[in-house]
Amino acid sequence: MKAAAIETQVCTKCGLEKPLSEYSFRNDLKKYRRQCKKCRVKEVDTWQKANPEKCRAKANAWIAANPEWHKANRKAWREANRERERNTQQNWERANREKRRSYVAKRRAAKLKATPAWADPKKIEEIYLNCPPGHQVDHYFPLQSPIMCGLHVENNLQYLPAKENISKGNRVNLEQQLNG
Protein backbone atom coordinates (compact mmCIF):
# COMPACT_ATOMS: atom_id res chain seq x y z
CA MET A 1 0.00 0.00 0.00
CA LYS A 2 1.30 3.46 -1.00
CA ALA A 3 1.65 6.21 1.60
CA ALA A 4 -0.66 9.18 1.07
CA ALA A 5 1.05 12.37 -0.09
CA ILE A 6 1.27 15.19 2.45
CA GLU A 7 -1.42 17.70 1.54
CA THR A 8 -0.91 20.10 4.46
CA GLN A 9 1.96 21.58 6.41
CA VAL A 10 2.39 23.51 9.66
CA CYS A 11 3.82 27.02 9.27
CA THR A 12 6.90 27.58 11.43
CA LYS A 13 5.94 31.23 11.95
CA CYS A 14 2.22 31.25 12.75
CA GLY A 15 1.94 27.60 13.79
CA LEU A 16 -1.20 26.97 11.72
CA GLU A 17 -1.69 23.89 9.58
CA LYS A 18 -2.44 24.96 6.02
CA PRO A 19 -2.74 23.29 2.60
CA LEU A 20 0.43 23.22 0.46
CA SER A 21 -1.14 25.77 -1.90
CA GLU A 22 -0.52 28.31 0.90
CA TYR A 23 3.26 27.76 0.67
CA SER A 24 5.80 28.80 -1.97
CA PHE A 25 7.74 26.04 -3.68
CA ARG A 26 11.53 26.44 -3.74
CA ASN A 27 12.90 25.09 -7.01
CA ASP A 28 16.48 25.24 -5.76
CA LEU A 29 15.71 22.87 -2.84
CA LYS A 30 12.82 21.06 -4.57
CA LYS A 31 10.55 21.50 -1.56
CA TYR A 32 8.01 23.88 -0.05
CA ARG A 33 9.05 26.71 2.24
CA ARG A 34 8.45 26.14 5.94
CA GLN A 35 6.63 29.50 6.30
CA CYS A 36 3.27 30.14 4.66
CA LYS A 37 3.04 32.84 1.99
CA LYS A 38 1.35 35.35 4.33
CA CYS A 39 4.02 34.99 7.03
CA ARG A 40 6.79 35.17 4.42
CA VAL A 41 5.34 38.39 2.95
CA LYS A 42 5.18 39.94 6.44
CA GLU A 43 8.76 38.93 7.15
CA VAL A 44 10.07 40.30 3.84
CA ASP A 45 8.06 43.51 4.29
CA THR A 46 9.49 44.01 7.79
CA TRP A 47 13.03 43.42 6.54
CA GLN A 48 12.58 45.84 3.61
CA LYS A 49 11.27 48.57 5.93
CA ALA A 50 14.24 48.03 8.25
CA ASN A 51 16.77 48.03 5.37
CA PRO A 52 15.65 50.57 2.74
CA GLU A 53 19.22 51.38 1.64
CA LYS A 54 20.01 47.73 0.91
CA CYS A 55 16.74 47.32 -1.00
CA ARG A 56 17.37 50.47 -3.03
CA ALA A 57 20.96 49.41 -3.80
CA LYS A 58 19.86 45.95 -4.89
CA ALA A 59 17.08 47.37 -7.09
CA ASN A 60 19.42 49.94 -8.66
CA ALA A 61 22.04 47.25 -9.37
CA TRP A 62 19.42 45.10 -11.08
CA ILE A 63 18.14 48.06 -13.12
CA ALA A 64 21.70 48.92 -14.19
CA ALA A 65 22.23 45.32 -15.32
CA ASN A 66 18.88 45.16 -17.19
CA PRO A 67 18.17 48.68 -18.56
CA GLU A 68 16.25 47.68 -21.72
CA TRP A 69 14.01 45.22 -19.92
CA HIS A 70 13.37 47.67 -17.10
CA LYS A 71 12.52 50.57 -19.42
CA ALA A 72 10.08 48.52 -21.53
CA ASN A 73 8.38 46.87 -18.59
CA ARG A 74 8.26 49.98 -16.40
CA LYS A 75 6.37 51.77 -19.15
CA ALA A 76 3.91 48.87 -19.53
CA TRP A 77 3.46 48.66 -15.75
CA ARG A 78 2.75 52.39 -15.51
CA GLU A 79 0.13 52.12 -18.26
CA ALA A 80 -1.56 49.21 -16.48
CA ASN A 81 -1.39 50.93 -13.07
CA ARG A 82 -2.11 54.54 -13.98
CA GLU A 83 -4.42 55.12 -10.99
CA ARG A 84 -1.91 53.61 -8.57
CA GLU A 85 0.85 55.83 -9.98
CA ARG A 86 -1.37 58.89 -9.62
CA ASN A 87 -2.13 57.98 -5.99
CA THR A 88 1.57 57.41 -5.31
CA GLN A 89 2.39 60.84 -6.74
CA GLN A 90 -0.36 62.52 -4.72
CA ASN A 91 0.74 60.78 -1.53
CA TRP A 92 4.34 61.87 -2.14
CA GLU A 93 3.20 65.46 -2.68
CA ARG A 94 1.19 65.40 0.56
CA ALA A 95 4.11 63.93 2.51
CA ASN A 96 6.64 66.33 0.93
CA ARG A 97 4.72 69.59 0.75
CA GLU A 98 7.86 71.70 1.23
CA LYS A 99 9.67 70.00 -1.66
CA ARG A 100 6.61 70.40 -3.88
CA ARG A 101 6.26 74.07 -2.93
CA SER A 102 9.95 74.58 -3.64
CA TYR A 103 9.58 73.02 -7.09
CA VAL A 104 6.50 75.12 -7.90
CA ALA A 105 8.21 78.30 -6.67
CA LYS A 106 11.31 77.55 -8.74
CA ARG A 107 9.16 76.95 -11.81
CA ARG A 108 7.17 80.14 -11.19
CA ALA A 109 10.35 82.15 -10.72
CA ALA A 110 11.84 80.74 -13.92
CA LYS A 111 8.64 81.61 -15.77
CA LEU A 112 8.65 85.15 -14.37
CA LYS A 113 12.34 85.56 -15.14
CA ALA A 114 11.69 84.30 -18.67
CA THR A 115 8.77 86.70 -19.23
CA PRO A 116 10.00 89.84 -20.98
CA ALA A 117 8.35 93.23 -20.51
CA TRP A 118 6.95 93.13 -24.06
CA ALA A 119 5.07 89.82 -23.50
CA ASP A 120 1.28 90.07 -23.65
CA PRO A 121 -0.06 88.50 -20.41
CA LYS A 122 -3.66 88.57 -21.71
CA LYS A 123 -2.75 86.44 -24.75
CA ILE A 124 -0.74 84.05 -22.57
CA GLU A 125 -3.68 83.68 -20.19
CA GLU A 126 -6.04 83.14 -23.13
CA ILE A 127 -3.82 80.34 -24.46
CA TYR A 128 -3.95 78.58 -21.08
CA LEU A 129 -7.74 79.07 -20.77
CA ASN A 130 -8.40 77.68 -24.28
CA CYS A 131 -6.30 74.56 -23.83
CA PRO A 132 -8.24 71.60 -25.32
CA PRO A 133 -9.17 68.69 -23.01
CA GLY A 134 -6.44 66.05 -22.80
CA HIS A 135 -3.79 68.56 -23.83
CA GLN A 136 -1.30 70.71 -21.96
CA VAL A 137 0.25 74.07 -22.71
CA ASP A 138 3.90 73.45 -23.54
CA HIS A 139 6.81 75.79 -24.12
CA TYR A 140 8.19 75.00 -27.58
CA PHE A 141 11.60 76.09 -26.33
CA PRO A 142 11.91 75.01 -22.67
CA LEU A 143 12.28 77.71 -20.02
CA GLN A 144 15.20 75.83 -18.44
CA SER A 145 17.60 73.79 -20.53
CA PRO A 146 21.37 73.31 -20.58
CA ILE A 147 21.32 73.89 -24.37
CA MET A 148 19.00 76.88 -24.75
CA CYS A 149 16.29 78.66 -22.79
CA GLY A 150 13.06 79.98 -24.26
CA LEU A 151 10.84 82.81 -23.12
CA HIS A 152 7.41 82.71 -21.54
CA VAL A 153 5.68 84.50 -24.42
CA GLU A 154 2.63 83.67 -26.52
CA ASN A 155 4.55 82.57 -29.63
CA ASN A 156 6.61 80.05 -27.59
CA LEU A 157 3.49 78.24 -26.35
CA GLN A 158 1.85 75.26 -28.01
CA TYR A 159 -0.78 72.64 -27.21
CA LEU A 160 0.51 69.10 -26.87
CA PRO A 161 -1.28 65.92 -25.83
CA ALA A 162 -0.49 65.38 -22.14
CA LYS A 163 1.34 62.09 -22.76
CA GLU A 164 3.56 63.64 -25.44
CA ASN A 165 4.31 66.70 -23.29
CA ILE A 166 5.31 64.57 -20.30
CA SER A 167 7.56 62.34 -22.43
CA LYS A 168 9.14 65.41 -24.07
CA GLY A 169 10.24 66.72 -20.70
CA ASN A 170 12.81 69.50 -20.68
CA ARG A 171 14.54 68.43 -23.89
CA VAL A 172 15.22 70.37 -27.06
CA ASN A 173 15.35 68.38 -30.33
CA LEU A 174 17.79 69.02 -33.18
CA GLU A 175 15.15 70.78 -35.31
CA GLN A 176 14.47 73.24 -32.49
CA GLN A 177 18.20 73.87 -32.05
CA LEU A 178 18.69 74.58 -35.77
CA ASN A 179 15.57 76.72 -36.17
CA GLY A 180 15.82 78.43 -32.78
MODELLER restraints for C-alpha pairs under 7 A, 6 or more apart:
rsr = mdl.restraints
at = mdl.atoms
rsr.add(forms.Gaussian(group=physical.xy_distance, feature=features.Distance(at['CA:7:A'], at['CA:19:A']), mean=5.84, stdev=0.5))
rsr.add(forms.Gaussian(group=physical.xy_distance, feature=features.Distance(at['CA:7:A'], at['CA:20:A']), mean=5.92, stdev=0.5))
rsr.add(forms.Gaussian(group=physical.xy_distance, feature=features.Distance(at['CA:8:A'], at['CA:17:A']), mean=6.42, stdev=0.5))
rsr.add(forms.Gaussian(group=physical.xy_distance, feature=features.Distance(at['CA:8:A'], at['CA:18:A']), mean=5.33, stdev=0.5))
rsr.add(forms.Gaussian(group=physical.xy_distance, feature=features.Distance(at['CA:8:A'], at['CA:19:A']), mean=4.12, stdev=0.5))
rsr.add(forms.Gaussian(group=physical.xy_distance, feature=features.Distance(at['CA:8:A'], at['CA:20:A']), mean=5.24, stdev=0.5))
rsr.add(forms.Gaussian(group=physical.xy_distance, feature=features.Distance(at['CA:9:A'], at['CA:17:A']), mean=5.36, stdev=0.5))
rsr.add(forms.Gaussian(group=physical.xy_distance, feature=features.Distance(at['CA:9:A'], at['CA:18:A']), mean=5.56, stdev=0.5))
rsr.add(forms.Gaussian(group=physical.xy_distance, feature=features.Distance(at['CA:9:A'], at['CA:19:A']), mean=6.29, stdev=0.5))
rsr.add(forms.Gaussian(group=physical.xy_distance, feature=features.Distance(at['CA:9:A'], at['CA:20:A']), mean=6.36, stdev=0.5))
rsr.add(forms.Gaussian(group=physical.xy_distance, feature=features.Distance(at['CA:10:A'], at['CA:16:A']), mean=5.39, stdev=0.5))
rsr.add(forms.Gaussian(group=physical.xy_distance, feature=features.Distance(at['CA:10:A'], at['CA:17:A']), mean=4.09, stdev=0.5))
rsr.add(forms.Gaussian(group=physical.xy_distance, feature=features.Distance(at['CA:10:A'], at['CA:18:A']), mean=6.22, stdev=0.5))
rsr.add(forms.Gaussian(group=physical.xy_distance, feature=features.Distance(at['CA:11:A'], at['CA:17:A']), mean=6.35, stdev=0.5))
rsr.add(forms.Gaussian(group=physical.xy_distance, feature=features.Distance(at['CA:11:A'], at['CA:34:A']), mean=5.77, stdev=0.5))
rsr.add(forms.Gaussian(group=physical.xy_distance, feature=features.Distance(at['CA:11:A'], at['CA:35:A']), mean=4.78, stdev=0.5))
rsr.add(forms.Gaussian(group=physical.xy_distance, feature=features.Distance(at['CA:11:A'], at['CA:36:A']), mean=5.59, stdev=0.5))
rsr.add(forms.Gaussian(group=physical.xy_distance, feature=features.Distance(at['CA:12:A'], at['CA:34:A']), mean=5.89, stdev=0.5))
rsr.add(forms.Gaussian(group=physical.xy_distance, feature=features.Distance(at['CA:12:A'], at['CA:35:A']), mean=5.48, stdev=0.5))
rsr.add(forms.Gaussian(group=physical.xy_distance, feature=features.Distance(at['CA:13:A'], at['CA:35:A']), mean=5.95, stdev=0.5))
rsr.add(forms.Gaussian(group=physical.xy_distance, feature=features.Distance(at['CA:13:A'], at['CA:39:A']), mean=6.48, stdev=0.5))
rsr.add(forms.Gaussian(group=physical.xy_distance, feature=features.Distance(at['CA:22:A'], at['CA:36:A']), mean=5.63, stdev=0.5))
rsr.add(forms.Gaussian(group=physical.xy_distance, feature=features.Distance(at['CA:22:A'], at['CA:37:A']), mean=5.86, stdev=0.5))
rsr.add(forms.Gaussian(group=physical.xy_distance, feature=features.Distance(at['CA:23:A'], at['CA:32:A']), mean=6.17, stdev=0.5))
rsr.add(forms.Gaussian(group=physical.xy_distance, feature=features.Distance(at['CA:23:A'], at['CA:33:A']), mean=6.09, stdev=0.5))
rsr.add(forms.Gaussian(group=physical.xy_distance, feature=features.Distance(at['CA:23:A'], at['CA:35:A']), mean=6.79, stdev=0.5))
rsr.add(forms.Gaussian(group=physical.xy_distance, feature=features.Distance(at['CA:23:A'], at['CA:36:A']), mean=4.65, stdev=0.5))
rsr.add(forms.Gaussian(group=physical.xy_distance, feature=features.Distance(at['CA:23:A'], at['CA:37:A']), mean=5.26, stdev=0.5))
rsr.add(forms.Gaussian(group=physical.xy_distance, feature=features.Distance(at['CA:24:A'], at['CA:32:A']), mean=5.73, stdev=0.5))
rsr.add(forms.Gaussian(group=physical.xy_distance, feature=features.Distance(at['CA:24:A'], at['CA:33:A']), mean=5.72, stdev=0.5))
rsr.add(forms.Gaussian(group=physical.xy_distance, feature=features.Distance(at['CA:24:A'], at['CA:37:A']), mean=6.30, stdev=0.5))
rsr.add(forms.Gaussian(group=physical.xy_distance, feature=features.Distance(at['CA:25:A'], at['CA:31:A']), mean=5.75, stdev=0.5))
rsr.add(forms.Gaussian(group=physical.xy_distance, feature=features.Distance(at['CA:25:A'], at['CA:32:A']), mean=4.24, stdev=0.5))
rsr.add(forms.Gaussian(group=physical.xy_distance, feature=features.Distance(at['CA:25:A'], at['CA:33:A']), mean=6.10, stdev=0.5))
rsr.add(forms.Gaussian(group=physical.xy_distance, feature=features.Distance(at['CA:26:A'], at['CA:32:A']), mean=5.71, stdev=0.5))
rsr.add(forms.Gaussian(group=physical.xy_distance, feature=features.Distance(at['CA:26:A'], at['CA:33:A']), mean=6.48, stdev=0.5))
rsr.add(forms.Gaussian(group=physical.xy_distance, feature=features.Distance(at['CA:48:A'], at['CA:55:A']), mean=6.38, stdev=0.5))
rsr.add(forms.Gaussian(group=physical.xy_distance, feature=features.Distance(at['CA:63:A'], at['CA:70:A']), mean=6.22, stdev=0.5))
rsr.add(forms.Gaussian(group=physical.xy_distance, feature=features.Distance(at['CA:78:A'], at['CA:85:A']), mean=6.79, stdev=0.5))
rsr.add(forms.Gaussian(group=physical.xy_distance, feature=features.Distance(at['CA:93:A'], at['CA:100:A']), mean=6.12, stdev=0.5))
rsr.add(forms.Gaussian(group=physical.xy_distance, feature=features.Distance(at['CA:110:A'], at['CA:143:A']), mean=6.83, stdev=0.5))
rsr.add(forms.Gaussian(group=physical.xy_distance, feature=features.Distance(at['CA:111:A'], at['CA:143:A']), mean=6.82, stdev=0.5))
rsr.add(forms.Gaussian(group=physical.xy_distance, feature=features.Distance(at['CA:111:A'], at['CA:152:A']), mean=6.00, stdev=0.5))
rsr.add(forms.Gaussian(group=physical.xy_distance, feature=features.Distance(at['CA:114:A'], at['CA:143:A']), mean=6.75, stdev=0.5))
rsr.add(forms.Gaussian(group=physical.xy_distance, feature=features.Distance(at['CA:114:A'], at['CA:151:A']), mean=4.77, stdev=0.5))
rsr.add(forms.Gaussian(group=physical.xy_distance, feature=features.Distance(at['CA:114:A'], at['CA:152:A']), mean=5.40, stdev=0.5))
rsr.add(forms.Gaussian(group=physical.xy_distance, feature=features.Distance(at['CA:115:A'], at['CA:151:A']), mean=5.88, stdev=0.5))
rsr.add(forms.Gaussian(group=physical.xy_distance, feature=features.Distance(at['CA:115:A'], at['CA:152:A']), mean=4.81, stdev=0.5))
rsr.add(forms.Gaussian(group=physical.xy_distance, feature=features.Distance(at['CA:115:A'], at['CA:153:A']), mean=6.43, stdev=0.5))
rsr.add(forms.Gaussian(group=physical.xy_distance, feature=features.Distance(at['CA:119:A'], at['CA:153:A']), mean=5.43, stdev=0.5))
rsr.add(forms.Gaussian(group=physical.xy_distance, feature=features.Distance(at['CA:123:A'], at['CA:154:A']), mean=6.30, stdev=0.5))
rsr.add(forms.Gaussian(group=physical.xy_distance, feature=features.Distance(at['CA:124:A'], at['CA:153:A']), mean=6.70, stdev=0.5))
rsr.add(forms.Gaussian(group=physical.xy_distance, feature=features.Distance(at['CA:124:A'], at['CA:154:A']), mean=5.21, stdev=0.5))
rsr.add(forms.Gaussian(group=physical.xy_distance, feature=features.Distance(at['CA:128:A'], at['CA:137:A']), mean=6.38, stdev=0.5))
rsr.add(forms.Gaussian(group=physical.xy_distance, feature=features.Distance(at['CA:131:A'], at['CA:137:A']), mean=6.66, stdev=0.5))
rsr.add(forms.Gaussian(group=physical.xy_distance, feature=features.Distance(at['CA:131:A'], at['CA:159:A']), mean=6.75, stdev=0.5))
rsr.add(forms.Gaussian(group=physical.xy_distance, feature=features.Distance(at['CA:134:A'], at['CA:161:A']), mean=5.98, stdev=0.5))
rsr.add(forms.Gaussian(group=physical.xy_distance, feature=features.Distance(at['CA:134:A'], at['CA:162:A']), mean=6.01, stdev=0.5))
rsr.add(forms.Gaussian(group=physical.xy_distance, feature=features.Distance(at['CA:135:A'], at['CA:159:A']), mean=6.09, stdev=0.5))
rsr.add(forms.Gaussian(group=physical.xy_distance, feature=features.Distance(at['CA:135:A'], at['CA:160:A']), mean=5.29, stdev=0.5))
rsr.add(forms.Gaussian(group=physical.xy_distance, feature=features.Distance(at['CA:135:A'], at['CA:161:A']), mean=4.16, stdev=0.5))
rsr.add(forms.Gaussian(group=physical.xy_distance, feature=features.Distance(at['CA:135:A'], at['CA:162:A']), mean=4.88, stdev=0.5))
rsr.add(forms.Gaussian(group=physical.xy_distance, feature=features.Distance(at['CA:136:A'], at['CA:159:A']), mean=5.63, stdev=0.5))
rsr.add(forms.Gaussian(group=physical.xy_distance, feature=features.Distance(at['CA:136:A'], at['CA:160:A']), mean=5.48, stdev=0.5))
rsr.add(forms.Gaussian(group=physical.xy_distance, feature=features.Distance(at['CA:136:A'], at['CA:161:A']), mean=6.16, stdev=0.5))
rsr.add(forms.Gaussian(group=physical.xy_distance, feature=features.Distance(at['CA:136:A'], at['CA:162:A']), mean=5.39, stdev=0.5))
rsr.add(forms.Gaussian(group=physical.xy_distance, feature=features.Distance(at['CA:137:A'], at['CA:157:A']), mean=6.41, stdev=0.5))
rsr.add(forms.Gaussian(group=physical.xy_distance, feature=features.Distance(at['CA:137:A'], at['CA:158:A']), mean=5.66, stdev=0.5))
rsr.add(forms.Gaussian(group=physical.xy_distance, feature=features.Distance(at['CA:137:A'], at['CA:159:A']), mean=4.83, stdev=0.5))
rsr.add(forms.Gaussian(group=physical.xy_distance, feature=features.Distance(at['CA:137:A'], at['CA:160:A']), mean=6.48, stdev=0.5))
rsr.add(forms.Gaussian(group=physical.xy_distance, feature=features.Distance(at['CA:138:A'], at['CA:157:A']), mean=5.56, stdev=0.5))
rsr.add(forms.Gaussian(group=physical.xy_distance, feature=features.Distance(at['CA:138:A'], at['CA:158:A']), mean=5.24, stdev=0.5))
rsr.add(forms.Gaussian(group=physical.xy_distance, feature=features.Distance(at['CA:138:A'], at['CA:159:A']), mean=6.00, stdev=0.5))
rsr.add(forms.Gaussian(group=physical.xy_distance, feature=features.Distance(at['CA:138:A'], at['CA:160:A']), mean=6.44, stdev=0.5))
rsr.add(forms.Gaussian(group=physical.xy_distance, feature=features.Distance(at['CA:138:A'], at['CA:165:A']), mean=6.77, stdev=0.5))
rsr.add(forms.Gaussian(group=physical.xy_distance, feature=features.Distance(at['CA:139:A'], at['CA:156:A']), mean=5.50, stdev=0.5))
rsr.add(forms.Gaussian(group=physical.xy_distance, feature=features.Distance(at['CA:139:A'], at['CA:157:A']), mean=4.69, stdev=0.5))
rsr.add(forms.Gaussian(group=physical.xy_distance, feature=features.Distance(at['CA:139:A'], at['CA:158:A']), mean=6.32, stdev=0.5))
rsr.add(forms.Gaussian(group=physical.xy_distance, feature=features.Distance(at['CA:140:A'], at['CA:156:A']), mean=5.29, stdev=0.5))
rsr.add(forms.Gaussian(group=physical.xy_distance, feature=features.Distance(at['CA:140:A'], at['CA:157:A']), mean=5.83, stdev=0.5))
rsr.add(forms.Gaussian(group=physical.xy_distance, feature=features.Distance(at['CA:140:A'], at['CA:158:A']), mean=6.36, stdev=0.5))
rsr.add(forms.Gaussian(group=physical.xy_distance, feature=features.Distance(at['CA:141:A'], at['CA:149:A']), mean=6.41, stdev=0.5))
rsr.add(forms.Gaussian(group=physical.xy_distance, feature=features.Distance(at['CA:141:A'], at['CA:150:A']), mean=4.64, stdev=0.5))
rsr.add(forms.Gaussian(group=physical.xy_distance, feature=features.Distance(at['CA:141:A'], at['CA:156:A']), mean=6.49, stdev=0.5))
rsr.add(forms.Gaussian(group=physical.xy_distance, feature=features.Distance(at['CA:141:A'], at['CA:172:A']), mean=6.81, stdev=0.5))
rsr.add(forms.Gaussian(group=physical.xy_distance, feature=features.Distance(at['CA:142:A'], at['CA:149:A']), mean=5.70, stdev=0.5))
rsr.add(forms.Gaussian(group=physical.xy_distance, feature=features.Distance(at['CA:142:A'], at['CA:150:A']), mean=5.33, stdev=0.5))
rsr.add(forms.Gaussian(group=physical.xy_distance, feature=features.Distance(at['CA:142:A'], at['CA:170:A']), mean=5.93, stdev=0.5))
rsr.add(forms.Gaussian(group=physical.xy_distance, feature=features.Distance(at['CA:143:A'], at['CA:149:A']), mean=4.96, stdev=0.5))
rsr.add(forms.Gaussian(group=physical.xy_distance, feature=features.Distance(at['CA:143:A'], at['CA:150:A']), mean=4.86, stdev=0.5))
rsr.add(forms.Gaussian(group=physical.xy_distance, feature=features.Distance(at['CA:143:A'], at['CA:151:A']), mean=6.14, stdev=0.5))
rsr.add(forms.Gaussian(group=physical.xy_distance, feature=features.Distance(at['CA:145:A'], at['CA:170:A']), mean=6.43, stdev=0.5))
